[in-house]
Amino acid sequence: MHPITVRTMKFEVPSADEFHPLYIAGNAALSYSHTALGLYVAYLEPFMVKTLRKVLGQIRDDKLREEVDRFCRQEAQHYQQHIDFNKVVLAHGYPGLEQRIDTLRRDFDRFLADATDRFCVGYAEGFESYTTQSALQLLEYGHYDHRRTTRSFGDLFKWHMLEEIEHRNVAFDLYQHLYGDYFFRVRMCWMAQSHMLRFFRDCMQIMSRADVPRHGDRCRITAKWKLLLANNQLGMRVRSMLPGYSPHKYRLPANIAELSAHFTKIAVSVR
């Protein structure tokens, strides 16, 4: 089996009536940040697939070309799954959220239409260098198996984070293969991560503000959690921009192989 395994999954999508916004460990900050991620990747990942497919012919290494192809196929599965879950979230009714999503969509459309290939590949790498770290943390913390995590959402994000780890090297290797400019890479890490985190912040504020009156103070993101998130985000951003950064240096936890085998076993199809 190729280490970047393309799985077609079938997850049970909750109905709008079953949905509660605090679906990750019953925690507002964790749940809203995951919802923001799910909304974001529904537009980011099609952008990344189009970007990487566009430069596929420029890749001179056969192994890397196959890895980029598999990366694109994994990402396509991700955004298709998230679109179904996002419909449930949006049906809950969040004033201003669809307008913020539309701004994000226009941003990615503009990048594809007007930006250089180097910019777009750099954006993808800036995102991946951040989310690889985030995926490793989230799987280690065990939030997806928490007793107050909604199982369908937990399984969706556990699978997604696993595959982020499986293809962690691809965007970095592609950027180095085609461009290799360290300072431009740092610029794109800063730009991509700032763009993403602004969207996360806006979505979290919109959702919490709407949910506190209808679900209570549990939906309020506390100052403690805001500080925890900000500190963690800063650490991951700095690490992604260091001169010696490489995703090849990560040591994977022993349970990653077991988790990979689990999702391969329950997949509808595998390639």
C-alpha positions in Angstrom: 0.0 0.0 0.0 1.3 3.4 -0.9 2.0 5.6 2.2 -0.2 8.3 0.7 -3.4 6.2 0.6 -6.4 7.5 -1.3 -9.5 6.4 0.6 -13.1 7.0 -0.4 -15.0 7.2 2.9 -18.6 7.0 3.9 -19.4 8.9 7.1 -22.8 9.2 8.8 -23.8 12.9 8.4 -26.0 14.0 11.3 -29.3 15.7 10.5 -29.9 19.4 11.2 -32.1 18.4 14.1 -29.3 16.3 15.6 -26.6 18.9 15.3 -25.2 20.7 18.3 -22.4 23.2 17.7 -20.2 22.0 20.6 -19.4 18.7 18.9 -15.6 18.4 19.8 -15.3 17.4 23.5 -18.2 19.7 24.3 -15.8 22.6 24.1 -16.6 25.9 22.4 -13.1 26.9 21.3 -12.3 23.4 19.9 -15.7 23.0 18.2 -15.9 26.4 16.6 -12.3 26.2 15.4 -13.0 22.8 13.8 -16.1 24.2 12.2 -14.1 27.1 10.8 -11.5 24.6 9.5 -14.3 22.5 7.8 -15.7 25.6 6.1 -12.3 26.9 5.1 -11.1 23.6 3.4 -14.2 23.4 1.3 -12.7 26.3 -0.7 -9.0 26.0 0.1 -8.7 22.4 -1.0 -10.2 22.8 -4.5 -7.8 25.8 -4.9 -4.9 23.5 -3.9 -5.9 20.7 -6.2 -6.2 23.1 -9.2 -2.9 24.7 -8.3 -1.0 21.5 -8.0 -2.6 19.9 -11.1 -1.6 23.0 -13.1 2.1 22.5 -12.3 2.2 18.7 -12.5 3.8 18.9 -15.9 6.7 20.9 -14.5 7.7 18.1 -12.1 10.9 16.4 -13.2 10.9 13.6 -10.6 8.5 10.6 -11.1 8.2 9.8 -7.4 7.2 13.4 -6.6 4.8 13.5 -9.5 2.9 10.5 -8.2 2.9 11.9 -4.6 1.5 15.2 -5.9 -1.2 13.3 -7.8 -2.1 11.3 -4.6 -2.0 14.5 -2.5 -4.6 16.0 -4.9 -6.8 12.9 -4.7 -6.7 12.9 -0.9 -7.6 16.6 -0.8 -10.5 16.1 -3.2 -11.9 13.5 -0.9 -11.6 15.8 2.1 -13.4 18.8 0.7 -16.2 16.6 -0.7 -16.8 15.1 2.7 -16.7 18.5 4.5 -19.2 20.0 2.1 -21.8 17.5 3.3 -21.1 18.3 7.0 -21.0 22.0 6.3 -24.5 21.9 5.0 -25.6 20.7 8.5 -23.7 23.6 10.2 -25.1 26.3 7.9 -28.6 25.0 8.4 -28.2 25.9 12.0 -28.4 29.5 11.0 -25.5 31.9 11.6 -26.2 35.5 10.5 -23.2 36.8 8.6 -21.5 33.5 8.1 -22.4 32.8 4.5 -21.2 36.4 3.6 -17.9 35.7 5.2 -17.6 32.4 3.4 -18.4 34.2 0.1 -15.5 36.6 0.7 -13.2 33.6 1.2 -14.5 32.0 -2.0 -13.7 35.2 -3.9 -10.2 35.3 -2.4 -9.4 31.9 -3.8 -11.0 32.7 -7.1 -8.8 35.8 -7.4 -5.6 33.9 -6.4 -6.3 31.3 -9.2 -7.1 34.0 -11.8 -4.4 36.6 -11.0 -1.5 35.1 -8.9 1.6 33.3 -10.1 2.1 29.6 -9.8 4.8 30.2 -7.3 2.4 32.2 -5.1 -0.3 29.5 -5.3 2.1 26.7 -4.6 3.7 28.8 -1.8 0.2 29.3 -0.3 -0.5 25.6 -0.3 2.9 24.9 1.4 2.2 27.6 4.0 -1.0 26.0 4.9 0.4 22.5 5.0 3.4 23.4 7.1 0.9 24.7 9.8 -1.7 22.0 9.6 0.8 19.1 9.8 1.7 20.4 13.2 -1.9 20.9 14.2 -2.9 17.4 13.0 -0.1 15.8 15.1 -1.3 17.7 18.1 -4.9 17.0 17.7 -4.5 13.3 17.3 -2.2 13.2 20.3 -4.6 15.0 22.6 -7.4 12.5 21.9 -10.2 15.1 21.5 -11.9 13.0 18.7 -12.4 10.1 21.1 -13.7 12.3 24.0 -17.0 11.1 25.5 -18.6 14.5 24.6 -17.4 14.4 21.0 -20.1 13.7 18.4 -18.9 10.5 16.9 -19.6 11.4 13.2 -17.7 14.7 13.5 -14.9 13.1 15.5 -14.4 10.4 12.8 -14.5 12.9 10.0 -11.7 15.0 11.5 -9.7 12.1 12.7 -9.6 10.7 9.2 -8.8 14.2 7.7 -5.9 14.8 10.2 -4.5 11.3 9.6 -4.3 12.1 5.8 -2.8 15.5 6.5 0.0 13.6 8.2 0.3 11.0 5.5 0.9 13.7 2.8 2.8 16.1 5.1 5.9 16.2 2.9 4.3 16.8 -0.5 3.7 20.5 -0.7 7.1 21.2 0.9 8.9 18.9 -1.5 7.1 20.4 -4.5 7.9 24.0 -3.5 11.6 23.0 -3.0 11.6 21.2 -6.3 10.1 24.0 -8.4 11.3 27.2 -6.5 13.3 26.7 -3.3 13.4 30.3 -2.4 13.5 30.4 1.5 12.5 34.0 1.9 9.6 33.8 -0.5 8.5 30.6 1.4 8.5 32.5 4.7 6.5 35.3 3.1 3.9 32.8 1.9 3.7 31.0 5.2 2.9 34.3 6.9 0.4 35.3 4.2 -1.4 31.9 4.0 -1.6 31.4 7.7 -2.7 35.0 8.4 -5.4 34.6 5.7 -6.6 31.3 7.3 -6.5 32.4 10.9 -8.5 35.6 10.1 -11.2 33.4 8.6 -11.1 31.1 11.7 -11.4 34.1 14.0 -14.3 35.7 12.2 -16.2 32.4 11.9 -15.7 31.6 15.6 -17.0 35.0 16.6 -20.0 34.8 14.4 -21.0 31.3 15.6 -20.4 31.9 19.3 -22.3 35.2 19.2 -25.3 33.4 17.6 -25.2 30.3 19.8 -24.9 31.8 23.3 -28.5 33.1 23.3 -29.9 29.7 22.1 -27.5 27.2 23.7 -26.2 29.1 26.8 -22.9 30.3 28.1 -21.1 27.0 27.2 -20.9 28.5 23.7 -18.9 31.4 24.9 -15.2 31.2 24.1 -13.4 32.0 27.3 -10.4 34.3 27.6 -8.4 31.3 28.8 -9.1 29.4 25.6 -8.5 32.4 23.4 -5.0 32.8 25.0 -4.3 29.0 24.7 -5.2 29.1 21.0 -3.2 32.3 20.3 -0.1 30.9 22.0 -0.3 27.6 20.2 -0.9 29.3 16.8 2.1 31.5 17.3 4.3 28.6 18.1 3.3 26.6 15.0 3.7 29.7 12.8 7.2 30.4 14.0 8.3 26.8 13.6 6.9 26.6 10.1 9.1 29.6 9.1 12.4 28.6 10.7 15.4 28.1 8.2 15.8 24.5 9.2 12.1 23.6 8.9 11.3 20.4 7.1 8.3 18.1 7.6 10.6 15.2 7.0 12.0 15.7 10.5 8.8 14.8 12.3 8.8 11.6 14.2 5.3 10.1 14.0 3.6 8.5 17.0 3.3 4.7 16.9 -0.5 4.9 16.7 -0.4 6.6 13.3 0.2 3.3 11.5 -2.7 1.7 13.4 -5.0 4.6 12.6 -4.0 4.4 8.9 -4.8 0.7 8.8 -8.2 1.4 10.6 -9.4 3.9 8.0 -8.1 1.8 5.1 -10.1 -1.1 6.4 -13.4 0.8 6.7 -13.0 2.8 3.5 -15.5 2.2 0.7 -12.5 2.0 -1.7 -8.8 2.4 -1.6 -6.0 3.1 -4.1 
